Amino acid sequence: SVTLTYNTGKGNATTASVCTLASNGTSCSIAPSTGSYSGHGFYGWSTGNNTTRSYVAGTAYSFSANTTVYAIWSSTLTYNANGGSGAPAAQTCYHTYNTTGCNITLSNTVPTLTGFAFRNWGPAAGSTSASYAKGTAYTFNGNITIYAILYKTITVSYDANGGSGAPAAQSCTYYSGGNSCAITLSSTKPTRSNWIFMGWNPASGAVQA
């Protein structure tokens, strides 16, 4: 008989496969199984410490001697447009069982959203500061999704509406990921002789705040 031993390295151990030599005693057929490594994809098996796939899981191969094969893992980078459109296609790299991962250079393609600017990529939908920059290489060990940081500036302008002394405009940054953009209205009040200030309204002809 011939034994095919799986070296999954960082993954979970896989039992060896055994086949019986054919009547001529030269070889026997084995269909390698699939390795398992949480958070990673499985690409196939190599005959050494490299990412050259020699054996595909589920495909039968002939073996004439005991053989050890080594798992090749994949790490996939997925882009989330985070409310926008036009995210780049996912990218995948491959690494062996005794490495820290593999390198992916981020796409220069960026998503768009009307009225918003693109800041770069973050690790969560609510990210406001960039952790990953387009066109830059990073090492990944495991599947990951990164999110576009799309933002716009919202400005509140004050019109004294016939009076004087309106406060200065105030602004905040709104992100497509859902982070709120809060502005506390100024406590400064405009004045007009013989008139009482009632508050603010989005229409110039309003009679109540």
C-alpha positions as CSV (number, residue, x, y, z in Angstrom):
1,S,0.0,0.0,0.0
2,V,0.9,3.7,-0.4
3,T,0.2,6.4,2.2
4,L,-0.4,10.0,1.3
5,T,0.3,12.1,4.4
6,Y,-1.1,15.7,4.6
7,N,1.0,18.4,6.3
8,T,-1.5,21.2,7.0
9,G,0.9,23.2,9.1
10,K,-1.2,26.0,10.8
11,G,-4.4,24.2,9.8
12,N,-6.2,21.3,11.4
13,A,-4.7,17.9,11.0
14,T,-6.0,15.8,8.2
15,T,-5.9,12.0,8.3
16,A,-3.7,10.3,5.8
17,S,-5.1,8.6,2.7
18,V,-4.0,5.0,1.9
19,C,-4.4,3.2,-1.4
20,T,-3.5,-0.3,-2.5
21,L,-1.0,-0.8,-5.2
22,A,-2.4,-2.1,-8.5
23,S,-1.7,-5.7,-9.5
24,N,1.5,-4.6,-11.3
25,G,2.7,-3.0,-8.1
26,T,3.7,0.3,-9.7
27,S,1.1,2.8,-8.5
28,C,-2.3,3.4,-7.0
29,S,-4.8,6.2,-7.2
30,I,-5.6,8.7,-4.4
31,A,-7.8,11.8,-4.5
32,P,-6.4,14.2,-2.0
33,S,-8.8,15.7,0.6
34,T,-9.3,19.3,1.5
35,G,-7.4,21.0,4.3
36,S,-9.0,23.3,6.9
37,Y,-7.6,26.5,8.4
38,S,-10.0,28.9,10.1
39,G,-10.3,32.3,8.3
40,H,-8.4,31.1,5.2
41,G,-9.2,29.5,1.9
42,F,-7.7,26.2,0.8
43,Y,-5.9,26.3,-2.6
44,G,-4.4,22.8,-2.9
45,W,-1.3,20.8,-2.1
46,S,2.3,21.2,-2.9
47,T,5.2,18.8,-2.7
48,G,7.3,21.2,-0.7
49,N,7.5,24.6,1.0
50,N,6.1,26.6,-1.8
51,T,2.9,27.9,-3.4
52,T,3.2,25.8,-6.6
53,R,0.0,23.7,-6.6
54,S,0.8,20.1,-7.5
55,Y,-2.4,18.4,-6.4
56,V,-6.0,19.6,-6.4
57,A,-8.3,18.3,-3.7
58,G,-10.8,15.8,-5.1
59,T,-8.7,15.0,-8.2
60,A,-7.2,11.5,-8.3
61,Y,-3.5,11.1,-8.9
62,S,-1.2,8.0,-9.1
63,F,1.3,7.4,-6.4
64,S,4.0,4.7,-6.3
65,A,5.6,5.6,-3.0
66,N,4.6,7.1,0.3
67,T,4.3,10.9,-0.2
68,T,3.9,13.9,2.0
69,V,2.0,16.9,0.6
70,Y,1.9,20.4,2.1
71,A,-1.2,22.7,2.3
72,I,-1.3,25.9,0.3
73,W,-3.6,28.5,1.9
74,S,-5.2,31.5,0.4
75,S,-6.0,34.9,1.9
76,T,-8.6,37.0,0.1
77,L,-9.0,40.8,0.4
78,T,-12.6,41.9,-0.3
79,Y,-13.5,45.6,-0.9
80,N,-16.8,47.0,0.4
81,A,-17.9,50.3,-1.2
82,N,-19.7,51.2,2.1
83,G,-22.6,52.9,0.5
84,G,-20.8,53.9,-2.7
85,S,-20.4,52.0,-5.9
86,G,-17.5,50.7,-8.0
87,A,-15.5,48.8,-5.4
88,P,-12.5,46.9,-6.9
89,A,-12.7,43.2,-7.4
90,A,-11.5,41.0,-4.6
91,Q,-7.8,40.0,-4.6
92,T,-6.3,36.7,-3.4
93,C,-2.8,35.7,-2.6
94,Y,-1.4,32.3,-1.5
95,H,1.0,31.3,1.2
96,T,2.5,28.2,2.7
97,Y,2.0,26.6,6.1
98,N,5.0,28.1,7.8
99,T,4.7,31.7,6.7
100,T,3.0,34.8,8.3
101,G,0.8,35.4,5.2
102,C,1.3,36.9,1.8
103,N,1.4,40.4,0.2
104,I,-1.4,42.1,-1.7
105,T,-1.0,45.5,-3.3
106,L,-4.3,47.4,-2.9
107,S,-6.1,48.3,-6.1
108,N,-5.9,52.0,-7.2
109,T,-9.6,51.8,-8.2
110,V,-11.7,53.6,-5.6
111,P,-15.5,53.6,-5.2
112,T,-17.6,56.7,-5.7
113,L,-20.7,58.3,-4.1
114,T,-22.2,61.5,-5.2
115,G,-21.3,64.4,-3.0
116,F,-18.7,62.4,-1.0
117,A,-14.9,62.3,-1.2
118,F,-12.8,59.1,-0.8
119,R,-10.4,59.1,2.2
120,N,-9.0,55.5,1.8
121,W,-9.9,52.2,3.4
122,G,-10.7,51.2,7.0
123,P,-11.2,47.8,8.8
124,A,-14.9,48.5,9.6
125,A,-18.0,50.1,8.1
126,G,-17.8,52.9,10.6
127,S,-14.1,53.7,10.2
128,T,-13.2,57.4,10.0
129,S,-9.5,57.1,9.7
130,A,-7.6,55.1,7.1
131,S,-5.8,51.9,7.9
132,Y,-5.1,50.9,4.3
133,A,-4.0,53.1,1.4
134,K,-4.7,52.4,-2.3
135,G,-1.8,51.2,-4.3
136,T,0.1,50.2,-1.2
137,A,1.2,46.6,-0.4
138,Y,0.2,44.9,2.9
139,T,0.7,41.5,4.4
140,F,-2.5,39.5,5.0
141,N,-2.9,36.3,6.9
142,G,-6.5,35.3,6.5
143,N,-9.5,36.6,4.7
144,I,-10.4,40.2,5.3
145,T,-12.9,42.8,4.2
146,I,-12.0,46.5,4.1
147,Y,-14.4,49.4,3.8
148,A,-14.3,52.6,1.8
149,I,-14.2,55.7,3.9
150,L,-16.5,58.1,2.1
151,Y,-17.2,61.5,3.6
152,K,-18.6,64.9,3.1
153,T,-18.6,68.2,5.0
154,I,-22.0,69.4,6.2
155,T,-22.2,73.1,7.0
156,V,-24.8,75.1,8.9
157,S,-24.8,78.8,8.0
158,Y,-26.7,81.4,10.0
159,D,-28.6,84.2,8.3
160,A,-29.6,87.1,10.6
161,N,-32.7,87.6,8.3
162,G,-32.8,91.4,8.6
163,G,-30.9,91.6,11.9
164,S,-27.2,91.6,12.6
165,G,-24.6,89.6,14.6
166,A,-25.3,86.1,13.1
167,P,-23.0,83.4,14.4
168,A,-20.2,82.1,12.2
169,A,-21.0,79.0,10.1
170,Q,-20.3,75.6,11.7
171,S,-19.3,72.4,10.0
172,C,-19.0,68.7,10.7
173,T,-17.9,65.6,8.7
174,Y,-20.5,63.0,7.7
175,Y,-19.4,59.5,6.7
176,S,-21.3,57.1,4.5
177,G,-20.7,54.3,7.0
178,G,-23.4,55.9,9.3
179,N,-21.4,57.9,11.8
180,S,-23.5,60.8,12.9
181,C,-22.6,64.4,12.1
182,A,-23.7,66.5,15.1
183,I,-23.6,70.2,15.4
184,T,-24.6,72.1,18.5
185,L,-26.1,75.4,17.3
186,S,-24.3,78.5,18.5
187,S,-25.7,80.3,21.5
188,T,-25.0,83.6,19.9
189,K,-28.2,85.4,18.9
190,P,-28.6,88.0,16.2
191,T,-30.2,91.3,17.2
192,R,-32.6,93.8,15.5
193,S,-34.0,96.9,17.1
194,N,-37.5,96.4,18.5
195,W,-37.6,92.8,17.5
196,I,-37.3,89.6,19.7
197,F,-35.3,86.6,18.6
198,M,-37.4,83.4,18.5
199,G,-34.9,80.9,17.3
200,W,-33.8,79.4,13.9
201,N,-35.8,78.0,11.0
202,P,-34.7,76.8,7.6
203,A,-37.1,79.2,5.8
204,S,-36.6,83.0,5.8
205,G,-40.4,83.6,6.1
206,A,-41.0,81.3,9.1
207,V,-43.0,82.6,12.0
208,Q,-41.8,80.0,14.6
209,A,-38.6,78.2,15.4
